[in-house]
Amino acid sequence: MSGEHPAPSSNFIRQIIDEDLRSGKHTAVRTRFPPGPNGYLHIGHAKSIVLNFGIAQDYQGECNLRFDDTNPHKENVEFVEAIKADVRWLGYAWQAQFFASDYFEQLYGFAEELIDKGLAYVDDQTPEQMRAGRGTLTEPGQNSPYRGRSIEENRDLFRRMRAGEFPDGAKVLRARIDMAAPNINLRDPVLYRIRHGVVHHQTGDQWCLYPMYDFTHPISDALERITHSLCTLEFEDHRPLYDWVLDHISAPCHPQQIEFSRLNLEYTVMSKRLLTQLVSEGRVAGWDDPRMLTIAGLRRRGYTPAAIRDFCQRIGITKAEGTVEMGLLEKCIRDDLDPHAPRRMAVLRPLKVVITNFPADKEERLLA
């Protein structure tokens, strides 16, 4: 790692890690930063980068860079390289680089393991039918008419899905959990879907069957032997599914998912979907437009890595949602530039001034 990094402040995640090391639950710390290569990183991602890489640094552990590339029609190599450049620019180096696609064969094997245990089935319902049968927060869902398929039939259909026999949307693989679960994420979630006609930036056209994030994420963490899987709060309701997947397959370990509040910065667009829209509609000059709160945009605006790291340390890590004032980010860049930024004063467009009432033989001198 490069550059001066601000001293870390204690937070609830570090307290959990301290206790895990003290109790012997873990003897080393391994984290990961898992962005999807479907856009450039923004200031919100910087908080996660500083947290994951900073913890690995402070505990003499490791932090992997892993690309969650399970949605190939929105991903490309440009985004992969931009993410790597941003992480390096912020002053961090990863111990290992992975793609979720590196695990596609293993993920498929774990899906067949769930089928063989009677814990997954192939569903022929349309997305609309599945949505209607999912239920609401107050009403339980309804079992799919295909939920009772035999293990042999499910295994055969799943293998034929992989072989490309069925069109997009014709079938999905779902977990068999509980359609009456209070947590809707446990109501037989989709694990795999069919995607034809897309070329994956890592695997080409080798696959037409792609795993969902909620299935890929916990298994990738386990295969990399991550100790603490740090996510933002929107994944808190997904944690029971994270644990369910790892509890029901022959995973090499069971990482602990811990959630923290995401960064909300006033007067900014923090949604990657909206940032993508701004770029695709030509409302900005690209992902690195200085008006964008992407890391590349902030770099072009004149922000320094040290200022962004300082900002992420100052806002802290909590579970409480809140909005940070833009003034704090601006203060961090002023504080970083003030001691060492060179100053110059110049008159770029001088104006000629003629004094008409000053005696021609008089002279005055001022020391400046």
LODREN-395357 format. One record per residue (C-alpha): residue number from 1; z, y, x. Coordinates in nm, 4 decimals. Layout:
N
REC:NUM:Z:Y:X
...
//
This chain:
368
REC:1:0.0000:0.0000:0.0000
REC:2:-0.0672:0.3523:0.1112
REC:3:0.0804:0.6947:0.0600
REC:4:0.4313:0.8110:-0.0156
REC:5:0.5713:0.6381:-0.3230
REC:6:0.8615:0.7988:-0.5113
REC:7:1.1901:0.6149:-0.5108
REC:8:1.2178:0.3846:-0.8156
REC:9:1.4754:0.4534:-1.0836
REC:10:1.6629:0.1734:-1.2554
REC:11:1.5471:0.0598:-1.5975
REC:12:1.6045:-0.2332:-1.8317
REC:13:1.3214:-0.4363:-1.6756
REC:14:1.4663:-0.4024:-1.3272
REC:15:1.8065:-0.5000:-1.4669
REC:16:1.6534:-0.8190:-1.6116
REC:17:1.4872:-0.8978:-1.2790
REC:18:1.8087:-0.8296:-1.0870
REC:19:1.9968:-1.0734:-1.3131
REC:20:1.7219:-1.3381:-1.2839
REC:21:1.7393:-1.3198:-0.9047
REC:22:2.1202:-1.3186:-0.9030
REC:23:2.1436:-1.6217:-1.1333
REC:24:1.8825:-1.8163:-0.9407
REC:25:1.6386:-1.8330:-1.2322
REC:26:1.3816:-1.6964:-0.9896
REC:27:1.3820:-1.6709:-0.6129
REC:28:1.0823:-1.4371:-0.5951
REC:29:0.9056:-1.1918:-0.8235
REC:30:0.5409:-1.2117:-0.9217
REC:31:0.3793:-0.9677:-1.1669
REC:32:0.0221:-0.8971:-1.2704
REC:33:-0.1931:-0.6100:-1.3931
REC:34:-0.4402:-0.7560:-1.6486
REC:35:-0.6934:-0.4940:-1.7682
REC:36:-0.9965:-0.5774:-1.9787
REC:37:-1.3189:-0.4704:-1.7986
REC:38:-1.4522:-0.2928:-2.1081
REC:39:-1.4020:0.0667:-1.9928
REC:40:-1.2453:0.2846:-1.7248
REC:41:-0.8678:0.3027:-1.6794
REC:42:-0.6856:0.6038:-1.8250
REC:43:-0.3530:0.7724:-1.7556
REC:44:-0.1759:0.5213:-1.9806
REC:45:-0.2886:0.2377:-1.7559
REC:46:-0.1439:0.4259:-1.4587
REC:47:0.2043:0.3714:-1.6041
REC:48:0.1473:-0.0048:-1.6100
REC:49:-0.0057:-0.0038:-1.2623
REC:50:0.2888:0.1841:-1.1121
REC:51:0.5336:-0.0434:-1.2932
REC:52:0.3757:-0.3795:-1.2036
REC:53:0.2723:-0.2998:-0.8472
REC:54:0.5874:-0.0964:-0.7856
REC:55:0.8171:-0.3808:-0.8898
REC:56:0.6279:-0.6243:-0.6693
REC:57:0.6585:-0.3833:-0.3777
REC:58:1.0283:-0.3091:-0.4266
REC:59:1.1268:-0.6768:-0.4643
REC:60:0.9019:-0.7942:-0.1777
REC:61:0.7051:-0.9937:-0.4331
REC:62:0.3418:-1.0165:-0.5371
REC:63:0.1243:-0.8499:-0.7980
REC:64:-0.2086:-0.9996:-0.9021
REC:65:-0.5046:-0.8093:-1.0378
REC:66:-0.6492:-1.0122:-1.3251
REC:67:-0.9455:-0.9132:-1.5392
REC:68:-0.9162:-1.0244:-1.9018
REC:69:-1.2870:-1.0956:-1.9423
REC:70:-1.2914:-1.2970:-2.2658
REC:71:-1.5060:-1.0516:-2.4631
REC:72:-1.8337:-1.0441:-2.2669
REC:73:-2.0441:-0.8315:-2.5039
REC:74:-1.8237:-0.5292:-2.4196
REC:75:-1.7704:-0.5937:-2.0489
REC:76:-1.9727:-0.5393:-1.7312
REC:77:-1.9481:-0.5259:-1.3538
REC:78:-1.9387:-0.1427:-1.3488
REC:79:-1.6014:-0.1494:-1.5237
REC:80:-1.4710:-0.4196:-1.2878
REC:81:-1.5564:-0.2135:-0.9801
REC:82:-1.4228:0.1091:-1.1347
REC:83:-1.0881:-0.0551:-1.2118
REC:84:-1.0573:-0.1880:-0.8568
REC:85:-1.1411:0.1549:-0.7168
REC:86:-0.8792:0.3247:-0.9368
REC:87:-0.6021:0.0827:-0.8370
REC:88:-0.6849:0.1317:-0.4699
REC:89:-0.7011:0.5091:-0.5109
REC:90:-0.3535:0.5105:-0.6660
REC:91:-0.2309:0.3520:-0.3438
REC:92:-0.1844:-0.0136:-0.4368
REC:93:-0.3228:-0.3419:-0.3079
REC:94:-0.3182:-0.6690:-0.4972
REC:95:-0.2182:-1.0002:-0.3410
REC:96:-0.4889:-1.1914:-0.5317
REC:97:-0.7716:-1.1098:-0.7695
REC:98:-0.8509:-1.3302:-1.0677
REC:99:-1.0656:-1.3320:-1.3783
REC:100:-0.9571:-1.4995:-1.6996
REC:101:-1.2981:-1.6664:-1.6823
REC:102:-1.1773:-1.8462:-1.3678
REC:103:-0.9631:-2.0523:-1.6063
REC:104:-1.2194:-2.1241:-1.8788
REC:105:-1.2318:-2.4971:-1.7996
REC:106:-0.8533:-2.5255:-1.7867
REC:107:-0.8167:-2.3231:-2.1048
REC:108:-1.0592:-2.5560:-2.2794
REC:109:-0.8554:-2.8532:-2.1594
REC:110:-0.5338:-2.7049:-2.2970
REC:111:-0.7093:-2.6442:-2.6313
REC:112:-0.8042:-3.0131:-2.6449
REC:113:-0.4413:-3.0960:-2.5619
REC:114:-0.3308:-2.9014:-2.8696
REC:115:-0.5921:-3.0840:-3.0785
REC:116:-0.4716:-3.4206:-2.9508
REC:117:-0.1154:-3.3249:-3.0459
REC:118:-0.2256:-3.2305:-3.3967
REC:119:-0.1497:-2.8643:-3.3261
REC:120:-0.5016:-2.7210:-3.3530
REC:121:-0.7937:-2.7725:-3.5906
REC:122:-1.1508:-2.6577:-3.6414
REC:123:-1.1910:-2.4264:-3.9398
REC:124:-1.5224:-2.3656:-4.1195
REC:125:-1.4038:-2.0678:-4.3252
REC:126:-1.5717:-1.7297:-4.2902
REC:127:-1.3731:-1.4429:-4.1372
REC:128:-1.3399:-1.2920:-4.4858
REC:129:-1.1974:-1.6155:-4.6274
REC:130:-0.9507:-1.6477:-4.3394
REC:131:-0.8444:-1.2872:-4.3843
REC:132:-0.7878:-1.3372:-4.7563
REC:133:-0.5885:-1.6543:-4.6960
REC:134:-0.3684:-1.5026:-4.4290
REC:135:-0.1315:-1.3447:-4.6811
REC:136:0.0611:-1.0212:-4.6465
REC:137:0.3932:-0.9067:-4.5072
REC:138:0.5564:-1.0043:-4.8371
REC:139:0.3395:-1.3011:-4.9413
REC:140:0.2795:-1.6226:-4.7453
REC:141:-0.0679:-1.7303:-4.6450
REC:142:-0.2622:-2.0228:-4.7847
REC:143:-0.3515:-2.3346:-4.5884
REC:144:-0.7162:-2.3677:-4.4972
REC:145:-0.8998:-2.6483:-4.6815
REC:146:-0.9949:-2.7783:-4.3349
REC:147:-0.6391:-2.7844:-4.2044
REC:148:-0.6016:-3.1567:-4.2760
REC:149:-0.8885:-3.2725:-4.0575
REC:150:-0.8079:-3.5692:-3.8354
REC:151:-0.7515:-3.5378:-3.4644
REC:152:-1.0700:-3.7331:-3.3968
REC:153:-1.2812:-3.5085:-3.6202
REC:154:-1.1351:-3.1912:-3.4695
REC:155:-1.1961:-3.3161:-3.1165
REC:156:-1.5554:-3.4061:-3.1982
REC:157:-1.6274:-3.0725:-3.3692
REC:158:-1.4672:-2.8728:-3.0871
REC:159:-1.6795:-3.0485:-2.8269
REC:160:-1.9899:-2.9839:-3.0362
REC:161:-1.8882:-2.6172:-3.0589
REC:162:-1.8835:-2.6052:-2.6804
REC:163:-2.2235:-2.7783:-2.6682
REC:164:-2.3720:-2.4956:-2.8752
REC:165:-2.4519:-2.6939:-3.1913
REC:166:-2.3169:-2.4278:-3.4292
REC:167:-2.4129:-2.0612:-3.4781
REC:168:-2.1810:-1.7636:-3.4332
REC:169:-1.9071:-1.7504:-3.6930
REC:170:-1.9753:-2.1010:-3.8268
REC:171:-1.6535:-2.2465:-3.6901
REC:172:-1.3396:-2.1429:-3.5037
REC:173:-1.0517:-2.3315:-3.3497
REC:174:-0.7145:-2.2374:-3.5004
REC:175:-0.3588:-2.3260:-3.4024
REC:176:-0.1724:-2.5275:-3.6658
REC:177:0.1631:-2.3462:-3.6850
REC:178:0.2927:-2.2117:-4.0176
REC:179:0.0973:-2.0220:-4.2829
REC:180:0.4284:-1.9038:-4.4339
REC:181:0.5711:-1.7660:-4.1090
REC:182:0.7277:-1.4194:-4.1474
REC:183:0.5393:-1.3163:-3.8321
REC:184:0.1743:-1.3037:-3.9388
REC:185:0.0648:-1.3736:-3.5797
REC:186:0.1964:-1.7291:-3.6261
REC:187:-0.0125:-1.8002:-3.9371
REC:188:-0.2593:-2.0355:-3.7738
REC:189:-0.4152:-1.7816:-3.5345
REC:190:-0.7686:-1.8252:-3.4042
REC:191:-0.7797:-1.9660:-3.0508
REC:192:-1.1559:-1.9950:-2.9913
REC:193:-1.4715:-1.8452:-3.1402
REC:194:-1.8436:-1.8997:-3.0829
REC:195:-2.0512:-1.6303:-2.9101
REC:196:-2.4196:-1.6985:-2.8449
REC:197:-2.6712:-1.4669:-2.6826
REC:198:-2.4393:-1.2895:-2.4374
REC:199:-2.4491:-1.3194:-2.0598
REC:200:-2.1026:-1.3121:-1.9080
REC:201:-2.0778:-1.1030:-1.5921
REC:202:-1.8975:-1.3874:-1.4118
REC:203:-2.0070:-1.7129:-1.5788
REC:204:-2.3575:-1.6171:-1.6963
REC:205:-2.4711:-1.8277:-1.9918
REC:206:-2.2528:-2.1258:-1.9024
REC:207:-2.0315:-2.0804:-2.2081
REC:208:-2.0933:-2.0053:-2.5754
REC:209:-1.7281:-2.0689:-2.6633
REC:210:-1.4752:-1.7997:-2.5747
REC:211:-1.0938:-1.8054:-2.5992
REC:212:-0.8945:-1.5340:-2.7737
REC:213:-0.6626:-1.3049:-2.5791
REC:214:-0.3424:-1.4450:-2.7325
REC:215:-0.4381:-1.7910:-2.6076
REC:216:-0.5737:-1.6842:-2.2699
REC:217:-0.2957:-1.4452:-2.1692
REC:218:0.0082:-1.6791:-2.1601
REC:219:-0.1858:-1.9619:-1.9959
REC:220:-0.3283:-1.7309:-1.7284
REC:221:0.0243:-1.6054:-1.6571
REC:222:0.1498:-1.9627:-1.6270
REC:223:-0.1339:-2.0778:-1.4005
REC:224:-0.0642:-1.7848:-1.1680
REC:225:0.3109:-1.8574:-1.1884
REC:226:0.3914:-1.5047:-1.3011
REC:227:0.7668:-1.4567:-1.3332
REC:228:0.7751:-1.1433:-1.5505
REC:229:0.4817:-1.0625:-1.7776
REC:230:0.5172:-0.6910:-1.8539
REC:231:0.3352:-0.5679:-2.1668
REC:232:0.3413:-0.2610:-2.3890
REC:233:0.5254:-0.2691:-2.7199
REC:234:0.2234:-0.3539:-2.9365
REC:235:0.2492:-0.7068:-2.7929
REC:236:0.6113:-0.7542:-2.9008
REC:237:0.5074:-0.9203:-3.2271
REC:238:0.2752:-1.1463:-3.0272
REC:239:0.5542:-1.2777:-2.8028
REC:240:0.6449:-1.5681:-3.0392
REC:241:0.2818:-1.6846:-3.0149
REC:242:0.2911:-1.6393:-2.6336
REC:243:0.5958:-1.8674:-2.6221
REC:244:0.4535:-2.1145:-2.8750
REC:245:0.1394:-2.1706:-2.6706
REC:246:0.3330:-2.2372:-2.3500
REC:247:0.5913:-2.4550:-2.5286
REC:248:0.3234:-2.6906:-2.6633
REC:249:0.0992:-2.7464:-2.3602
REC:250:0.1622:-2.8936:-2.0162
REC:251:0.1907:-2.5506:-1.8546
REC:252:0.3174:-2.5404:-1.4942
REC:253:0.5792:-2.2776:-1.5860
REC:254:0.6865:-2.0462:-1.8672
REC:255:0.6779:-1.6758:-1.7710
REC:256:0.8951:-1.4274:-1.9569
REC:257:0.7122:-1.1595:-2.1524
REC:258:0.8931:-0.8233:-2.1568
REC:259:0.7679:-0.5234:-2.3536
REC:260:0.8019:-0.1523:-2.2793
REC:261:0.6806:0.1592:-2.4588
REC:262:0.3284:0.2749:-2.3848
REC:263:0.2508:0.6239:-2.2573
REC:264:0.1696:0.8778:-2.5287
REC:265:0.0621:1.2125:-2.3852
REC:266:0.0300:1.5125:-2.6146
REC:267:-0.3130:1.6616:-2.6866
REC:268:-0.4932:1.3617:-2.5376
REC:269:-0.7081:1.0714:-2.6521
REC:270:-0.5474:0.7522:-2.5212
REC:271:-0.7486:0.4914:-2.7121
REC:272:-1.0118:0.3102:-2.5052
REC:273:-1.2158:0.2723:-2.8239
REC:274:-1.2239:0.6498:-2.8732
REC:275:-1.2898:0.7141:-2.5050
REC:276:-1.5834:0.4729:-2.5264
REC:277:-1.7110:0.6614:-2.8305
REC:278:-1.6959:0.9936:-2.6455
REC:279:-1.9025:0.8478:-2.3624
REC:280:-2.1531:0.6565:-2.5770
REC:281:-2.2186:0.9580:-2.8025
REC:282:-2.2758:1.1843:-2.5022
REC:283:-1.9907:1.4201:-2.5883
REC:284:-1.8773:1.4006:-2.2252
REC:285:-2.0721:1.3585:-1.9020
REC:286:-1.9381:1.0083:-1.8380
REC:287:-1.6170:0.8161:-1.7834
REC:288:-1.5278:1.0398:-1.4868
REC:289:-1.5794:1.3676:-1.6743
REC:290:-1.2889:1.5931:-1.5649
REC:291:-1.2093:1.6575:-1.9310
REC:292:-1.1320:1.2885:-1.9777
REC:293:-0.7810:1.1580:-1.9118
REC:294:-0.9249:0.8620:-1.7261
REC:295:-0.7992:0.8097:-1.3741
REC:296:-1.1504:0.8804:-1.2473
REC:297:-1.1604:1.2010:-1.4532
REC:298:-0.8220:1.3138:-1.3213
REC:299:-0.9429:1.2454:-0.9678
REC:300:-1.2421:1.4736:-1.0207
REC:301:-1.0156:1.7353:-1.1767
REC:302:-0.8177:1.7514:-0.8525
REC:303:-0.5157:1.5354:-0.9271
REC:304:-0.3737:1.3356:-0.6387
REC:305:-0.2505:0.9749:-0.6379
REC:306:0.0977:1.0935:-0.5389
REC:307:0.1150:1.3288:-0.8370
REC:308:0.0198:1.0558:-1.0834
REC:309:0.2662:0.8101:-0.9297
REC:310:0.5387:1.0748:-0.9458
REC:311:0.4562:1.1422:-1.3102
REC:312:0.4831:0.7728:-1.3971
REC:313:0.8197:0.7495:-1.2224
REC:314:0.9554:1.0595:-1.3964
REC:315:0.8716:0.9458:-1.7504
REC:316:1.0632:0.6227:-1.6932
REC:317:1.0451:0.2803:-1.8594
REC:318:1.2115:0.2314:-2.1973
REC:319:1.1502:0.0617:-2.5331
REC:320:1.1673:0.3928:-2.7201
REC:321:0.8354:0.5329:-2.8396
REC:322:0.7807:0.9002:-2.7685
REC:323:0.5303:1.1612:-2.6611
REC:324:0.5327:1.3187:-2.3161
REC:325:0.4464:1.6854:-2.2766
REC:326:0.1308:1.7666:-2.0867
REC:327:0.3339:2.0240:-1.8935
REC:328:0.5160:1.7445:-1.7087
REC:329:0.1894:1.6017:-1.5755
REC:330:0.0810:1.9498:-1.4692
REC:331:0.4180:2.0111:-1.3011
REC:332:0.3787:1.6927:-1.0993
REC:333:0.0463:1.8036:-0.9544
REC:334:0.1869:2.1507:-0.8755
REC:335:0.4893:1.9975:-0.7053
REC:336:0.2643:1.7736:-0.4971
REC:337:0.0153:2.0424:-0.3967
REC:338:0.2612:2.3261:-0.3391
REC:339:0.3992:2.2175:0.0031
REC:340:0.0679:2.1409:0.1715
REC:341:-0.2305:2.2760:-0.0227
REC:342:-0.4091:2.5455:0.1859
REC:343:-0.4292:2.8928:0.0268
REC:344:-0.7102:3.1387:0.0704
REC:345:-0.7656:3.4801:-0.0906
REC:346:-1.1111:3.6314:-0.0983
REC:347:-1.3107:3.8922:-0.2863
REC:348:-1.6157:3.7006:-0.3967
REC:349:-1.7847:3.9789:-0.5935
REC:350:-1.6740:4.3150:-0.4457
REC:351:-1.7257:4.6338:-0.6467
REC:352:-1.8308:4.9528:-0.4697
REC:353:-1.5965:5.2452:-0.5533
REC:354:-1.6924:5.6078:-0.4773
REC:355:-1.4020:5.8582:-0.4613
REC:356:-1.5384:6.2015:-0.5433
REC:357:-1.2219:6.4137:-0.5127
REC:358:-1.1060:6.3112:-0.1636
REC:359:-1.1601:6.5727:0.1162
REC:360:-1.4315:6.4667:0.3567
REC:361:-1.2262:6.5651:0.6670
REC:362:-0.9048:6.3884:0.5580
REC:363:-0.8030:6.0451:0.6800
REC:364:-0.5259:5.8082:0.5630
REC:365:-0.4403:5.4739:0.7140
REC:366:-0.2361:5.1947:0.5507
REC:367:-0.0981:4.8884:0.7226
REC:368:-0.1822:4.5744:0.5191
//
